[in-house]
Amino acid sequence: MYGPRGQSEGVLLAVRRCWLSAVLRLPLHRFCAGPRSPLGSHQAMAASLGPKPLVAVGQVTSTPDKEQNFSGCAALVRAAARRGACLVFLPEGFDYIGRDSAQTLSLAESLDGDLMVRYSTLARDCGVWLSLGGFHERRADWPSTQRIYNCHVLLDPTGRLAAAYRKTHLCDVELEGRVTMKESSFTNPGTEIVPPISTPAGMLGLSICYDLRFPEISLALRHAGAEILTYPSAFTFPTGSAHWEVLLRARAIETQCYVVAAAQTGRNHEGRVSYGHTLVADPWGAVVAQCSEGPGLCYAEIDLEYLRRVRREIPVQSHRRADLYGTVGLQAALSVP
Ligand SMILES: O=C(O)CNC(=O)[C@H](CS)NC(=O)CCC(=O)C(=O)O
């Protein structure tokens, strides 16, 4: 569909990156898009030569055993770092999937608890960004509400908390005789959308699982500058087989963003099976990476030059008819760059 991508510009920038890389003995990808040049992130990326940022997306089968889950996730993160990924995504419930809400509540920790300290050390040791979707988080209101938050944590390669988004759409769903979920019975809804975060792979917009069904949040993030949307998930089998890929590709096409979706797969415990099908869709809607059965990783290069081309060729953002249906997402309490 598209011809070869231009590679004639930005030699100076490339030379500087190589030099920096040689001096610091670090792989080039660590300088994928940062530090931000005075040109701004878009121009800096357009001018860059060499490897495109590589992201890794993890698929796991979490159980109620937190220790075992951590070992499995840590092994995936280390493998991804060895392959040169600068950003690694793990799914909702990467920490654990409880058998029932009582167990789910009893295993929850705060962001400064032991588990996050271990993930922070892991991010630092591996020198990668970590998107940890769906951490079961106890906050200050725990004693009074006895409910937790479903928190998407983003750690930078120094192990610092770069952002925390708390799931705003809670999954209260009943498919008669097949699936019952009442997330609001043990979870408080988040109260805000988090502005996209600048990462070496691009501007990253955070959502979680069931949020995927609400195009409004993806449009709000897109308006606020997102280039990658991510939906760490634990979809059920009946809903996943009908809706998962369609929804993810639709969000990618509508927003002209990369969509990254790490997923739980397989039997989490006696009473629960997750759909899996971890995937990455590009801004054209093509599935460019996908996990097969069982735990594992898939990888995708993020090509922001391609993203800009798609946005230039089909400029849906400037074709919107706010006069007819309002500015969906634009009124969100987010700063627009
Ligand atoms: O509770 C945990 O421990 C982890 N969280 C989940 O599994 C959440 C809430 S119950 N699951 C979903 O949102 C599934 C959405 C879904 O399947 C759909 O939208 O079709």
Ligand as a Chemical Component Dictionary entry (heavy atoms), coordinates in Angstrom:
data_LIG
# 
_chem_comp.id                   LIG 
_chem_comp.type                 NON-POLYMER 
_chem_comp.pdbx_formal_charge   0 
_chem_comp.three_letter_code    LIG 
# 
loop_
_chem_comp_atom.comp_id 
_chem_comp_atom.atom_id 
_chem_comp_atom.alt_atom_id 
_chem_comp_atom.type_symbol 
_chem_comp_atom.charge 
_chem_comp_atom.model_Cartn_x 
_chem_comp_atom.model_Cartn_y 
_chem_comp_atom.model_Cartn_z 
_chem_comp_atom.pdbx_ordinal 
LIG O1  O1  O 0 -10.646 -8.425 38.800 1  
LIG C1  C1  C 0 -9.459  -8.683 38.540 2  
LIG O2  O2  O 0 -8.718  -9.280 39.332 3  
LIG C2  C2  C 0 -8.941  -8.276 37.220 4  
LIG N1  N1  N 0 -9.922  -7.520 36.518 5  
LIG C3  C3  C 0 -10.754 -8.048 35.619 6  
LIG O3  O3  O 0 -10.712 -9.223 35.327 7  
LIG C4  C4  C 0 -11.734 -7.124 34.933 8  
LIG C5  C5  C 0 -12.833 -6.749 35.886 9  
LIG S1  S1  S 0 -13.803 -8.079 36.485 10 
LIG N2  N2  N 0 -12.212 -7.759 33.758 11 
LIG C6  C6  C 0 -12.720 -7.071 32.736 12 
LIG O4  O4  O 0 -12.805 -5.850 32.730 13 
LIG C7  C7  C 0 -13.178 -7.941 31.558 14 
LIG C8  C8  C 0 -13.800 -7.150 30.451 15 
LIG C9  C9  C 0 -14.387 -8.027 29.430 16 
LIG O5  O5  O 0 -14.203 -9.216 29.387 17 
LIG C10 C10 C 0 -15.228 -7.398 28.384 18 
LIG O6  O6  O 0 -15.337 -6.152 28.318 19 
LIG O7  O7  O 0 -15.809 -8.149 27.583 20 
# 
loop_
_chem_comp_bond.comp_id 
_chem_comp_bond.atom_id_1 
_chem_comp_bond.atom_id_2 
_chem_comp_bond.value_order 
_chem_comp_bond.pdbx_ordinal 
LIG O1  C1  DOUB 1  
LIG C1  O2  SING 2  
LIG C1  C2  SING 3  
LIG C2  N1  SING 4  
LIG N1  C3  SING 5  
LIG C3  O3  DOUB 6  
LIG C3  C4  SING 7  
LIG C4  C5  SING 8  
LIG C4  N2  SING 9  
LIG C5  S1  SING 10 
LIG N2  C6  SING 11 
LIG C6  O4  DOUB 12 
LIG C6  C7  SING 13 
LIG C7  C8  SING 14 
LIG C8  C9  SING 15 
LIG C9  O5  DOUB 16 
LIG C9  C10 SING 17 
LIG C10 O6  DOUB 18 
LIG C10 O7  SING 19 
# 
